[in-house]
C-alpha cells in the first residue's frame, strides 16, 4: 500500500499546501519548501510513520519519490 496519500495529508497539515495543488511528481521546492523545510518535513515523515529514513534517500524532491522510499523502508520493517 502506497504511503502517498498520507504524505499528501501530512504536507497539507504541516505547510497548508493543498494536495490537489501538489502534483506527486513535481518538486516540493516549486511549492515553496526550502531546504530547511524539506529536512523538517522528512523528520515529520519519520515521526508519522515511525521509521528512520536512510541518509542516501534524504535527497528526494517529490512526494512520489518520498512515497517510494517510505514504502521500501516500511516493507523492510514488516516481518515476513
Secondary structure, DSSP 8 states (H G I E B T S, - for coil): --SHHHHHHHHHHHH---GGGS-TTSBGGGGT--HHHHHHHHHHHHHHHT----GGGTT--BHHHHHHHHHHHHHHHS--
